[in-house]
Amino acid sequence: MLTQQRHEIILKLLKEKGSITVTEVRDLLDTSESTVRRDITALDKEGKLEKVFGSRPEGDGTRVHRCTEK
């Protein structure tokens, strides 16, 4: 899957759910956690989402929220 395709899927999922985790995206896209983190970081730098960190016992603590369209 191409980077642009992954970005579009991440933004669509985020718009639908309001917030997502790296683990959710990894499982959905069947890709590595490193790839998802790179994608999220790129989208964060573009201002299309906001990457936040928090602790959750069942997850890795990284959540993404506030999808904005440019």
C-alpha positions in Angstrom: 0.0 0.0 0.0 1.3 3.4 -0.9 2.0 6.1 1.7 -0.8 8.4 0.4 -3.3 5.6 0.6 -2.4 4.9 4.2 -2.7 8.6 5.0 -6.1 8.8 3.5 -7.3 5.7 5.5 -5.8 7.1 8.7 -7.6 10.4 8.2 -10.9 8.8 7.3 -10.8 6.5 10.3 -9.9 9.4 12.6 -12.7 11.5 11.2 -15.2 8.7 11.8 -14.0 7.7 15.3 -12.6 11.0 16.7 -9.5 9.3 18.1 -7.5 6.3 17.2 -4.4 4.4 18.5 -1.3 3.2 16.7 -2.3 -0.4 17.4 -5.8 0.1 15.8 -4.2 1.5 12.6 -1.5 -1.2 12.6 -4.1 -4.0 12.8 -6.4 -2.4 10.2 -3.7 -1.7 7.6 -1.7 -4.9 8.4 1.5 -3.0 8.5 4.3 -2.4 11.0 3.9 -0.2 14.0 6.9 1.8 12.8 5.2 2.6 9.5 2.1 3.7 11.3 4.1 6.0 13.6 6.0 7.5 10.6 2.7 8.1 8.9 1.1 9.7 12.0 4.2 11.9 12.6 4.1 13.1 8.9 0.3 13.9 9.2 0.9 15.7 12.5 3.7 17.8 10.9 1.3 18.7 8.1 -1.3 19.8 10.6 -3.8 17.2 9.5 -4.1 15.6 13.0 -2.8 16.0 16.5 -0.6 13.3 18.0 -1.0 13.0 21.7 0.5 10.7 24.3 -1.3 9.2 27.2 -1.1 6.0 29.3 -3.6 3.2 28.8 -3.1 -0.1 30.4 -4.2 -2.0 27.3 -2.3 0.0 24.7 1.0 1.5 23.9 -0.2 5.0 25.1 -0.1 6.8 21.8 -3.4 8.2 20.6 -4.2 10.4 17.7 -7.1 12.8 17.6 -8.5 16.1 16.2 -8.5 15.4 12.5 -8.5 18.6 10.5 -8.8 18.9 6.7 -6.7 21.2 4.7 
